[in-house]
């Protein structure tokens, strides 16, 4: 009887103490991960030499417009035409 009571108290202490120790660590990790959840969107403009940069913040769902700058070589369209990307219903 005493052993069972001791095991119950020990298990309760481990559950409460474990939650008190692990919960702040998990909260900090989630905040760090959530703080850096920004997505960059790059549109190639007509001619393929300049790109329009947008940033999307997952936390606030806000889109902020950046500067128009020269495209990186991997974004630039090789035949200087408008890049074909994803479009709903496109074939």
N, C-alpha and C positions, 0 to 999 in steps of 0.2 A: 504494500500500500504506500509506504513511504517512498520507495523507489519510483513508483508510478507518478506520484505527486512531484517528485524531483524532476523526472523526465518532462512532465508537462510544463513546469516552471522554466526549465532549461530551454525547451523548444519555443516557448513564448518569448523568452529573452532573446534568443537567436533571431526570431522573426522580426521582433520590434527593433532590436539593435542592428540587424542586417539591413533593414529598410532605412533606418536612420543614417547608416553609413553609405549605402549604395545609391539611395535616391538623389542626394546632392551631386554625386558624380555623374549620374545619368542626366540630370537636369543641365549641368554645365556642358556636357557633350552635345546635348540637343540644342542648346543656345548657340554654341560655336558653329554647329552645322547649319542651323537656321539663319545665322547672321550672314553667311557667305553664299546664300542661295540666289545668286544673280545669274541671269542668262543673257548672253550677247547675241543680238540678231544683226546680221550684215546683209544689206541689199546691194547688189551690183546695179549701178545706174546705167542708163543708155550709153553704149560705147564700151563699157566694161573697164574703164580706167579709174573711175571714182566709185567709192562705196559709201552708203549711208549706214551709220552705226546707231543701233538702239539697244537699250538695256532693259531687261524685264526683271523686276524684283518679285520673287515668289511670296515673300512675307506680306507685302502691301498690295500686290497685283498692279503696281504702277509701271508704266513704260516711260522711260526718259530718253529723249533724243540726244544723241551725241553729234559730233562734228562729221562733216563730209570730208573724207580723206582718201588718198590713193589706196587702191585695193592691194591686198597681199597677193603674191603670185598664185597661190593655190585657190583663191576666190575668183580671180580674174578669168573671164571667159576667153578662150583661146582664139575664137574667130571674131571677136569684138562685137558679137551680137548679144541680145538680151539673154541672160542665163535662164534656162528653163529649170524650174524647181518644182516643188510639190504644189499641186493644185487639186482641189476637190473635183472629182468627176473627170479629171484629165486622162487622156489615153496615150 
